[in-house]
Amino acid sequence: MRPSVICVTVSDDPTWRWIENRLGHWGLNWEFARAAPQNALERMVRRPNLSCLRAGFQAAQAAWKARTKGGDALIVAHGPMLIFWVAVFCRLLGVTPHMLAHSFNFTDLPHGPRRKLLSRVLAEVPRFVVYSSFERDLYSEIFSIPRERFDVLLWPVRSPEPANPEVPYISGEYVCAIGGNARDYATLLECARLLPQRTFVLVVRPESLEGLDVPPNVRAHVNLPLGVTMNVLLHSQLMVLPLTSTEVPCGHVTLVAAMYLSRAIVSTASEGVRDYVRDGDNALLIPDRDPSAMAKAVETLMVDRSMRDRMGRAGRSFVEKCCTEDRCVQHFESWLGSFGLTPGTTSASMSG
């Protein structure tokens, strides 16, 4: 009997099946537990997140069923709270599947009793995947998890696909900024005020600009479709990644997308992105909360096309080497191999 891979995700897209299509030669059985709201109650109750709770239970239940049939289960949970609930329900059901905490990332770190509870439960998870070396060191320390349990895998994806790439969604020259996690749009807006001759295009969440005074040279768009957002990024002159501090593990998705599309980057010099950006090579790095430094870096790149193009090429070269989907496939196959699995073996041969 082939082992089951139970993938727990926040994606509500039934066509999203992670890397299943890249692993057909392994003959694995794939199941998906999706932590997107499925009813009015799940949409209404925010804490606890009932969708995550339900998906965690579904994954643990699937692992229990696999074991009762004499098979093995491998659970991959994409997100810290998903692996938390998976571990809780696996303990309650008395099953010990192989667990991989993928996309282990906190925008806001837990504190006090919540951190203690998380530390106690996460101690049962044998393997974690983080997207920066900063996160490996940070989470190892605050959750008291051995550092060797963390694998650093730079954001591994295919190149983004802009909608209607030949036709700019936004006409003219502009600087863009996209995304929502740990973004310092207050500083970016002050930067725009210092550069009234430049147009800034933002693709943000509804709450990103709350309470902020948006200058007339800034055009803000809320919740654009992904393909359109990538079109905005593709046709920009450069992208700015304004982060709230020098120690936030956010921005990886945006950085990698910009580099795949050969865009030059101005980024806050955060420890969380040091694996991705090198000052003067594929980005200009600036201090946090410094609109003057940001404006100087933006204007430098806007007037120097050769520098923009050089940085765009350097970024593209970096992600094609370090951030491909192949990296994710290779890592997962290595994880499978750590249990004695090889393509064509059965669950009876698994160990660990």
Backbone hydrogen bonds, N-H to C=O, Kabsch-Sander energy under -0.5 kcal/mol:
donor,donor_aa,acceptor,acceptor_aa,energy
4,S,72,D,-2.6
5,V,29,N,-3.6
6,I,4,S,-0.6
6,I,74,L,-2.8
7,C,5,V,-0.7
7,C,31,E,-3.1
8,V,6,I,-0.6
8,V,76,V,-3.0
9,T,7,C,-0.5
9,T,33,A,-2.2
16,W,13,D,-1.8
17,R,15,T,-0.8
20,E,17,R,-2.2
22,R,19,I,-1.5
23,L,20,E,-1.7
26,W,23,L,-1.8
27,G,24,G,-1.3
28,L,23,L,-0.6
29,N,3,P,-2.1
30,W,28,L,-0.5
31,E,5,V,-2.6
33,A,7,C,-2.5
34,R,32,F,-0.6
35,A,9,T,-3.7
35,A,33,A,-0.5
36,A,34,R,-0.6
43,R,39,N,-1.8
44,M,40,A,-1.8
45,V,41,L,-2.6
46,R,44,M,-0.5
50,L,45,V,-0.6
50,L,48,P,-1.1
53,L,49,N,-2.2
54,R,50,L,-2.8
55,A,51,S,-2.4
56,G,52,C,-2.6
57,F,53,L,-2.0
58,Q,54,R,-2.5
59,A,55,A,-2.2
60,A,56,G,-2.2
61,Q,57,F,-2.9
62,A,58,Q,-2.3
63,A,59,A,-2.1
64,W,60,A,-2.3
65,K,61,Q,-2.5
66,A,62,A,-2.1
67,R,63,A,-2.1
68,T,64,W,-2.2
69,K,65,K,-1.2
70,G,67,R,-1.8
71,G,66,A,-3.0
74,L,4,S,-3.0
75,I,98,H,-3.1
76,V,6,I,-2.5
76,V,74,L,-0.5
77,A,75,I,-0.5
77,A,100,L,-2.2
78,H,8,V,-2.9
78,H,76,V,-0.5
79,G,77,A,-1.3
79,G,102,H,-1.8
83,I,79,G,-1.9
84,F,80,P,-1.6
85,W,81,M,-2.1
86,V,82,L,-2.3
87,A,83,I,-2.5
88,V,84,F,-2.2
89,F,85,W,-2.5
90,C,86,V,-2.4
91,R,87,A,-1.9
92,L,88,V,-2.0
93,L,89,F,-2.3
94,G,90,C,-0.8
94,G,91,R,-0.7
95,V,90,C,-2.4
98,H,73,A,-1.7
100,L,75,I,-2.7
101,A,127,R,-2.9
102,H,77,A,-1.7
102,H,100,L,-1.2
104,F,129,V,-2.4
105,N,103,S,-1.2
114,R,111,H,-1.0
115,R,111,H,-0.8
116,K,112,G,-1.8
117,L,113,P,-2.5
118,L,114,R,-2.5
119,S,115,R,-2.7
120,R,116,K,-2.0
121,V,117,L,-2.1
122,L,118,L,-3.2
123,A,119,S,-1.1
124,E,121,V,-1.8
125,V,122,L,-1.9
127,R,99,M,-0.6
128,F,149,R,-2.4
129,V,101,A,-3.0
130,V,151,D,-2.5
136,R,132,S,-1.6
137,D,133,S,-2.0
138,L,134,F,-2.5
139,Y,135,E,-2.9
140,S,136,R,-1.7
141,E,137,D,-1.6
142,I,138,L,-2.6
143,F,139,Y,-2.0
144,S,141,E,-0.6
145,I,140,S,-1.3
149,R,146,P,-1.9
150,F,147,R,-1.8
151,D,128,F,-2.7
153,L,130,V,-2.9
153,L,151,D,-0.7
157,V,155,W,-0.9
157,V,323,C,-2.2
163,A,227,G,-2.4
167,V,164,N,-2.0
175,V,199,T,-2.8
176,C,238,L,-2.4
177,A,201,V,-1.8
179,G,203,V,-1.6
183,R,180,G,-1.1
184,D,242,P,-2.7
185,Y,183,R,-0.8
188,L,184,D,-1.4
189,L,185,Y,-2.4
190,E,186,A,-1.7
191,C,187,T,-2.2
192,A,188,L,-2.3
193,R,189,L,-1.8
194,L,190,E,-1.3
195,L,191,C,-0.7
195,L,192,A,-0.8
198,R,195,L,-2.2
200,F,217,N,-2.7
201,V,175,V,-3.2
202,L,200,F,-0.5
202,L,219,R,-2.7
203,V,177,A,-2.3
204,V,202,L,-0.5
204,V,221,H,-2.8
208,S,205,R,-1.4
210,E,207,E,-1.2
212,L,209,L,-2.1
214,V,212,L,-0.7
218,V,215,P,-1.7
219,R,200,F,-3.2
220,A,218,V,-0.6
221,H,202,L,-2.9
223,N,204,V,-2.3
229,T,225,P,-2.6
230,M,226,L,-2.4
231,N,227,G,-1.4
232,V,228,V,-2.3
233,L,229,T,-2.1
234,L,230,M,-2.8
235,H,231,N,-2.0
236,S,233,L,-1.2
237,Q,174,Y,-2.8
238,L,174,Y,-0.6
239,M,264,A,-2.5
240,V,176,C,-2.7
241,L,266,V,-3.1
243,L,241,L,-0.8
244,T,182,A,-1.9
250,C,248,V,-1.3
255,L,251,G,-2.6
256,V,252,H,-2.5
257,A,253,V,-2.0
258,A,254,T,-2.4
259,M,255,L,-2.3
260,Y,256,V,-2.5
261,L,257,A,-1.7
262,S,259,M,-1.6
263,R,258,A,-2.9
264,A,237,Q,-0.6
266,V,239,M,-2.6
267,S,284,L,-2.3
268,T,241,L,-2.1
269,A,286,I,-2.8
270,S,268,T,-2.3
271,E,246,T,-3.4
273,V,270,S,-1.5
274,R,271,E,-1.0
276,Y,273,V,-2.0
277,V,273,V,-1.8
280,G,283,A,-3.1
281,D,278,R,-2.2
282,N,278,R,-1.2
283,A,278,R,-1.1
284,L,265,I,-2.4
285,L,283,A,-0.5
286,I,267,S,-2.2
290,D,287,P,-0.7
294,M,290,D,-2.1
295,A,291,P,-2.7
296,K,292,S,-2.4
297,A,293,A,-2.1
298,V,294,M,-2.7
299,E,295,A,-2.6
300,T,296,K,-2.1
301,L,297,A,-1.9
302,M,298,V,-2.4
303,V,299,E,-1.9
304,D,300,T,-0.7
305,R,303,V,-0.6
308,R,304,D,-2.0
309,D,305,R,-3.0
310,R,306,S,-2.3
311,M,307,M,-2.6
312,G,308,R,-2.5
313,R,309,D,-2.4
314,A,310,R,-2.2
315,G,311,M,-2.5
316,R,312,G,-2.3
317,S,313,R,-2.4
318,F,314,A,-2.0
319,V,315,G,-2.4
320,E,316,R,-2.1
321,K,317,S,-0.8
321,K,318,F,-0.7
322,C,318,F,-2.7
323,C,319,V,-2.2
327,R,324,T,-0.9
328,C,324,T,-0.9
329,V,325,E,-2.3
330,Q,326,D,-2.8
331,H,327,R,-2.2
332,F,328,C,-2.5
333,E,329,V,-2.6
334,S,330,Q,-2.0
335,W,331,H,-2.1
336,L,332,F,-2.5
337,G,333,E,-2.5
338,S,334,S,-1.3
339,F,336,L,-1.6
340,G,337,G,-1.9
341,L,336,L,-1.5
344,G,26,W,-0.7
345,T,342,T,-2.6
347,S,1,M,-2.7
349,S,346,T,-1.8
350,M,347,S,-1.6
351,S,339,F,-2.7
